[in-house]
Amino acid sequence: MLPRKKEMKWIIVTVLCLVKTSSQHGSGAPPAACLDQMPRHSGILPQSSVPPYAISTSAAQVRQGDSINVTIGSPFGAPVPIGGFILQARAIQNTEQIIGKFTSVPLPETTQIISCRGNNDTATHSTPEDKPPLSFTWQAPADFLGGVEFRATVAQSYATFWRNVESSLVEVVSPDTEITTPSPVSSTQKTKQDPPVIMESKPKTTPPPLDLIYQGCADTKLCFGVPQNCISAGNCKAIVSVFVAGDVYTFEIQGTDNPKYVGAGLSLDNKMGDDSAMECVRNENGRVNLYTSWTYPKAEPYVKRSDSPQDIVQLLESSTIDGKLYCKFKRDAVSVVKGQTFDLANNKYYLMAVSGDSMKDAERVGFHTLAYESTGEPLSLASVGAAAGSSKLLLKLHGSFMLIAWIGTASLGIVLARYFRKTWVGKTLGGKDIWFANHRILMAATWLLTVVGFILILVEVGGFATTGDNPHAITGLVTVILCFIQPIGAYFRPHPGTQKRPIFNWAHWLLGNAAHILGITTIFFAVYLQKAELPPWTVFILAAFVVFHVIMHIILSLTVCVSEGRISNGRVNSFPMKDMLGHSRQVSAVDRSSDAPFASFRKHLLGVYAPIILIFVVAVVCLVALAPLGDL
């Protein structure tokens, strides 16, 4: 009998050890799962297939302190049993922050409420047995405003579970916000169908939810983003929103592309200067601070914080996530900045959205290199919907005129004057040699397009203004000056053979070529202007034009060299640079009546050059007219 008792003792010990090592956390999620919601099932990873579960809420909005119902169930026809789970509400802007608390559970014998980061902030199972769809009551906190989503890990069995089962966004709003009749909101809206094969791998097809700042832009708050029409797609480079509840004005601003700052401005016009600005700034230590400042038009210091009271705004939230800088803050309904009263309730203002990648110094933001735009008209901040930006017609016309002038007419005019003086000999247009008549028409068009384009941009920006570190404005101004004086010099040119003719020839050649080179260079600089909104690959089109233009010059120059090599008995000696010294020459009868050698070949080259130049002009003008082109 004693051996049998000893044998039974070892059997009992063995069974107890097995029970201990096969624990499945049947009494609820372990404490270590509070943050990452991993059940810690030894060696088992979550499923990668589409989860057979979904989380739905009884409303898309909830007031502070109020409650809504949150349900875990199956979006498919046949319910899928729930073994274990952990359910929490997470803040959209900081997904590690657990929000609110659960106040009731559907099945007290199989579910429970625990505390992870705060009081009763997590719901989980208390037994591993199968459960039907579960509905909990969740209460929003009284000290939080913003978006939340409910996130869960749901296990069908010990070896089969899904992480990051998420609900649609739920917005926590202030108590005085009017909420429409709630309707259930589900994270997965699908028609009735059979449950999927659990182990089948399927990619998620639901698009990622829009950032919190875009929520309500259609019906509950005023939104303005850059570039235009970006709000519906949720891809603005900079966006500002204003939510009004009574006399409380809540602003949100967000910038993408890892900005150093993103800002909003209140202005009496759509031009930068004499505006009250609000800056969300990412400091060197990674912290995000909110400041107010006063802007100055086209003069130092441009932006100055000390001229604006800092206590007229109160920061509520801030974050830097995935290259997005975000701030949410309140602004006093009435404030006085630089002697000017900003009454947000009774006055209308142009709303500005800006962002940049640098600071001038510790107290001043840098140039708005990433985004800058103003609304097209002054707005009441209590209005709702997506605001339209100011018209860019003058800006686009400026760009188009300059492109036509310096890629098109100037290039053709220079080629005609340099290589076609001894072509179409004996033929005239308006009493002038054909080459000269066409050269004069093309250069007059260049002059007219340049002057008109310059006037348009002065009107658009309200005078001459630099463009930060981009030298576009400086090189453009020099180009306009050179272009303006060229026809004046040509009008007073000395007669051929006179003593001053060589001086004119060299000056006219030098200024014309300098203007053309500077004009093309200025166009390259324009590609990198934020206002132009051109795709970066525009530079490759411009580079292709330059290469083509240079190659054609080389080919035409070689034809001139070969022609001069074949000249005999004074037949022809009037080619590019030949008359630059102003020497008089004896012209034979043949010289006056015949085209130079290879004239036919040069005409064919011109027949190729002119259409291709036209194609380049049409291409870049279309880019300017249709900008922005999105993510092309």
Secondary structure as GFF3:
##gff-version 3
##sequence-region A 1 632
A	DSSP	alpha_helix	2	21	.	.	.	ID=ss1
A	DSSP	alpha_helix	33	36	.	.	.	ID=ss2
A	DSSP	beta_strand	54	57	.	.	.	ID=ss3
A	DSSP	beta_strand	61	63	.	.	.	ID=ss4
A	DSSP	beta_strand	67	73	.	.	.	ID=ss5
A	DSSP	beta_strand	84	91	.	.	.	ID=ss6
A	DSSP	beta_strand	101	104	.	.	.	ID=ss7
A	DSSP	beta_strand	111	114	.	.	.	ID=ss8
A	DSSP	beta_strand	122	125	.	.	.	ID=ss9
A	DSSP	beta_strand	134	139	.	.	.	ID=ss10
A	DSSP	beta_strand	146	157	.	.	.	ID=ss11
A	DSSP	beta_strand	160	166	.	.	.	ID=ss12
A	DSSP	beta_strand	170	173	.	.	.	ID=ss13
A	DSSP	beta_strand	185	186	.	.	.	ID=ss14
A	DSSP	three_ten_helix	212	214	.	.	.	ID=ss15
A	DSSP	beta_strand	222	226	.	.	.	ID=ss16
A	DSSP	beta_strand	238	245	.	.	.	ID=ss17
A	DSSP	beta_strand	248	255	.	.	.	ID=ss18
A	DSSP	beta_strand	261	267	.	.	.	ID=ss19
A	DSSP	beta_strand	276	282	.	.	.	ID=ss20
A	DSSP	beta_strand	288	295	.	.	.	ID=ss21
A	DSSP	beta_strand	303	304	.	.	.	ID=ss22
A	DSSP	three_ten_helix	310	312	.	.	.	ID=ss23
A	DSSP	beta_strand	313	321	.	.	.	ID=ss24
A	DSSP	beta_strand	324	331	.	.	.	ID=ss25
A	DSSP	beta_strand	334	337	.	.	.	ID=ss26
A	DSSP	beta_strand	340	343	.	.	.	ID=ss27
A	DSSP	beta_strand	350	356	.	.	.	ID=ss28
A	DSSP	beta_strand	359	361	.	.	.	ID=ss29
A	DSSP	beta_strand	364	365	.	.	.	ID=ss30
A	DSSP	beta_strand	371	374	.	.	.	ID=ss31
A	DSSP	beta_strand	385	386	.	.	.	ID=ss32
A	DSSP	alpha_helix	393	403	.	.	.	ID=ss33
A	DSSP	pi_helix	404	409	.	.	.	ID=ss34
A	DSSP	alpha_helix	410	419	.	.	.	ID=ss35
A	DSSP	beta_strand	428	429	.	.	.	ID=ss36
A	DSSP	beta_strand	432	433	.	.	.	ID=ss37
A	DSSP	alpha_helix	434	461	.	.	.	ID=ss38
A	DSSP	alpha_helix	472	491	.	.	.	ID=ss39
A	DSSP	alpha_helix	501	527	.	.	.	ID=ss40
A	DSSP	alpha_helix	538	566	.	.	.	ID=ss41
A	DSSP	alpha_helix	589	593	.	.	.	ID=ss42
A	DSSP	alpha_helix	599	626	.	.	.	ID=ss43
###
